[in-house]
Amino acid sequence: MEMPTNELDRLVFFEHARKAAEAAYAKNPLDADNLTRWGGALLELSQFQTGADGIKMIKDAVSRLEEALELNPRKHDTLWCLGNAHTSHAFYTPDHEQAKVYFAKATQCFQQAVEEDPGNELYLKSLDLSAKAPELHLEIQRQLASQQISAGASSTSSVKASKKKNKKAVI
């Protein structure tokens, strides 16, 4: 299946941003802005991955963002980006109790971002939505489980129908 042009453009853009940030880091590992760009690029690129690859990329993003916060703990855009990384990690996590831990970390990051930049509408909206995220996660997990049960039932009935056809063909 081909990727739409705008998605391919996004992939190329963020891959370029990741490589540029990695090169800049080699020259100056103490640049919190660059670490934030690198973490943000990794987070965006994680959306093009599935399963363990996506989680690994999110963990790499978290690592870069935390490194940036070690250099500048009050960097609100990094806190916001880290909140998004924790939210993404939560949605990759099927176990609801474990996901709630990531959602709590995200909420804490969004709260800190709001404290550092109180008028930022994006941070306020992110904080608001983070309160609703655990319920959304639970609903998604319910739907996935329901789909798996339905898929299992339809494949079982397909197998039974196929066996009946084969019996009739043999007779």
N, C-alpha and C positions, 0 to 999 in steps of 0.2 A: 504494500500500500504506500502510495506516494504522500509525502508531507506537503501540506499547502505552502505556497510560496512565502506567505507572511510568517509561518512557523519556522520555515527553513531560514529565513532572514534573521529571526530571533535567535535561533540556534547558532548561526554563524557570528552574529553580533556578540553574544555572551561568551562564546568560545574565544573570540578575539580578546574580549575584556579580561577573561580569565588568564590567558597567556600573557597579556600586557601586565597585569597585576603581579603575576608570578615573576616576570622579569624584573619589574620594579622592586619587588621584595628582595631579590638577590642583591640589588644595589643598596637598598635602605630598608632593613627589616623593622625599623622603628616608626614607620609611617602608618599611623592609625587610619587615615583616609584611604590609603591604598589597600590596607587589610580589609576595610569595610567594602570597598569595591570588589575585591577578590571573593570575599564571603558572599556578597550579593550575586555575583556572577555564578558562583557554584550553586547557590540556591536556585537561581533561574534554570541552570542547566540540569538540575535534579529533576525538573518537570519533564524532561525528555527521556528519563530513565524509568525502569520499572523495578519493583521488588528490592532486593538487596543492593543493587547498583544505585538506586535512588536514595536509599537510606545512607549508604556510604558517602555519597556526595553531600547529603545534608549534614552528616557528621563532620565532614571536612569543612563545610561552610561554618558550622558552629565553632569549630576550632579556630578558624581565622577571625571570626567575629569576637570571640572571647579574648583572643590575643590583642585585638584592637582595643578592647575595653580595659585590658591590663595597662595599656599605654594611656588611655583617656577614659576613665570610668564614667564620665558624664556625657559622653558622645551620644546624643539622642538618636541620630539616624542609625547608628550601630545597634543601639538597644532595640529600636523598632525592627530592624532587619533580623536580629537575633530572635525576637518574638515571632516573626514570620517563620524562621527556621524551626523553632520548637513546634509551632502549629503544624507545619508540613510533616515533621517527624511523627506527631501524634496521629495524623490522618493515615500515615503509612503503617501504623501500629494497630493490629486487629484486636488485641486485648484492651478492653475499655478501661480497666483500672490502670494499666500501664500508660495508656494514652492520656488519661487525666493528669498524670504527673507532668507530661510535656505541655499540656494545656495550662497547667498552673505556672510552669516556668514562663510560658509565653505571656500570660497575664501579668506576671511580675515585670517582665521586660517592657511591655506596653505601658504599664503604670509608671515605671521609671522614666520612660521616654516622655510621657505626658508631664511628669514633674519637672523635667529639664526644659521642655518647650510646651508650656501649658496651652497656648493658643493654636497649636497645630491640629487642624481638623482631622487629618489622616491618622494621627496617633490616637486621638479621641475615638474615632470610628473603630479603629483596630481594637482598642481596649473594650469598647462596647460589644463588638462581635466576638471577642475572645470569651465573654461570659456565655455566649450561645453555642460555642463550638463543641463542648462535650455532648450536648444533646443531639446536635447534628451528626456527630461521630457515631453515637449510639443508633440513630436512625439509619445511617448508611450501613452499619454492621448488620442491623436487622434485615435490611433489604438484600444485602449480599447473601446472608444465610438463607433467606427465603428463595432467592434465585438458585442457590446451590441445591436446595431441596427440590425445587421444581425441575431443575435440570436433571437431577438424579432420578426423579419419578418418571420424567418423559423418556430418559434413556432406558430405564427399566421396562417401560411399556413398549418401547421400540424393539427391545431385545425379545420380549415375549411375542410381539406381533411377528417378528422375523422368524422366531422358532416355529410359530403356528404355520406360517407360509411354507417353511421348509418341510414340515410334517406333511402338509397337503400335497406338496410337490413330490414327496417320496411315495405317497399312497397312490 
